[in-house]
Amino acid sequence: MSKKRSLGTVCIQGGWEPKNGEPRQLPIYQSTTFKYSTSEQMGRLFDLEESGYFYTRLANPTNDAVAAKICELEGGVAAMLTSSGQAANFYAVMNLCQAGDHIVSSGAIYGGTTNLFTVTIPKMGVECTLVNPDASEEELEKAFRPNTKALFAETIANPALTVLDIEKFAAVAHRHGVPLIVDNTFATPINCRPFEWGADIVTHSTTKYMDGHAATVGGCIVDSGNFDWEAHHDKFKGLTEPDESYHGIIYTQKFGKLAYITKATSQLMRDLGSIQSPQNAFLINIGLETLHLRMPRHCSSALAVAKYLKSREDVAWVSYPGLEGDKYYELAQKYMPGGTCGVISFGLKGGRQAAAEFMDKLKLCSIETHVADSRTAVLHPASHTHRQLNEEQLKEAGVDPSMIRFSLGLEDPEDIIEDIRQALED
Ligand SMILES: *Cc1c(COP(=O)(O)O)cnc(C)c1O
């Protein structure tokens, strides 16, 4: 597979590469299992001695083709699909951790991930320290412990819209001998490729722009293959020492750069089972075919609406990293000069109450727990996605109580602006 083809071509032709006479469109391998003629060969598959499909929980050709497309888009070496973005982040972290370990994460992350890291994984014995992504390297360093196994952050935080200084985070992670895991859901590889800036592992909620049509919940983990697990042998024994559940296989020795994803698939997916369904992988692939065309439109509409809101007297503040003067404009220009994402946030001078009234009056834009859809969606994070967080956690997550999260769809921007105007004025 040529690494040189451009992203738009990969969106269309990556992953599934049919041979002579095979289906042009990615086939849906709607089968739990795969047939073999000798018992011997089946045994080798179970021992990871041979690669091949045998049970869809472990691998499926439709899923693999879509993972390969996302992998190529990100410039990684291996990838796996998961049933959701939550599963992707959970596996990405647990592939490196066990009870007694610790991770450091940016506090400006998706509310569901905050719960995962600060409520659920601690119950499994893995602690998480949240840090302010804008803190200095010295500040960030203080959060690290000898048992820290990963640093986590989002390229563009949902919904805080902070832009990550990826190089800064990568430097701090590497100084402490751990990989940087970046959730690249909002930027997508069309706008930012975190591996080029030092990130080691990328995760996605494919539910968002990759699907792009609110059809399918899904996730993906991509490995750059760049992190040297053996250089930190004792920290990552799960990868560098024998896995008893595979007769003592050592992932780094047997699979080299594919060690991390092979372990995630053959161990975590085998045991925890959050697989993507082939039907849904097919839908994600159709979404991916237009990702490079949709992202610029999401971004240009977001910029137009951000500028419109900024010009209004009744709007207290507007946050959009693509907007000149935004706190994150310079970082966005560095890491994603072609565009950021289609999500903006703003607050009305009337605060929480005005936000509710405004949202109820919208006609074209709808109230939804979703972003990155082809239809414009609006949400009040403090009352919805981040409802479980207390005031302090809201602050840490960068969520102002007045914040309205507005996800620009693909409708004509003039109609969206007119809908906002009437909801504010009429
Ligand atoms: C939505 C989202 C998730 C969770 O993904 P699901 O597919 O809903 O499980 C994780 N990270 C980010 C940045 C998200 O926006």
The ligand as a MOL file (V3000), in Angstrom:
LIG
                    3D

  0  0  0     0  0            999 V3000
M  V30 BEGIN CTAB
M  V30 COUNTS 15 15 0 0 0
M  V30 BEGIN ATOM
M  V30 1 C -18.1930 11.0600 21.7680 0
M  V30 2 C -16.8080 11.0500 22.2180 0
M  V30 3 C -16.2630 9.9350 22.8700 0
M  V30 4 C -17.0960 8.7110 23.1910 0
M  V30 5 O -17.4360 8.0640 22.0130 0
M  V30 6 P -18.7440 7.1350 21.8560 0
M  V30 7 O -18.6070 6.6730 20.4550 0
M  V30 8 O -19.9340 7.9860 22.1210 0
M  V30 9 O -18.5990 6.0280 22.8450 0
M  V30 10 C -14.9360 9.9650 23.2210 0
M  V30 11 N -14.1670 11.0400 22.9620 0
M  V30 12 C -14.6620 12.1440 22.3440 0
M  V30 13 C -13.7710 13.2910 22.0800 0
M  V30 14 C -15.9930 12.1810 21.9540 0
M  V30 15 O -16.4660 13.2750 21.3460 0
M  V30 END ATOM
M  V30 BEGIN BOND
M  V30 1 1 1 2
M  V30 2 1 2 3
M  V30 3 2 2 14
M  V30 4 1 3 4
M  V30 5 2 3 10
M  V30 6 1 4 5
M  V30 7 1 5 6
M  V30 8 2 6 7
M  V30 9 1 6 8
M  V30 10 1 6 9
M  V30 11 1 10 11
M  V30 12 2 11 12
M  V30 13 1 12 13
M  V30 14 1 12 14
M  V30 15 1 14 15
M  V30 END BOND
M  V30 END CTAB
M  END
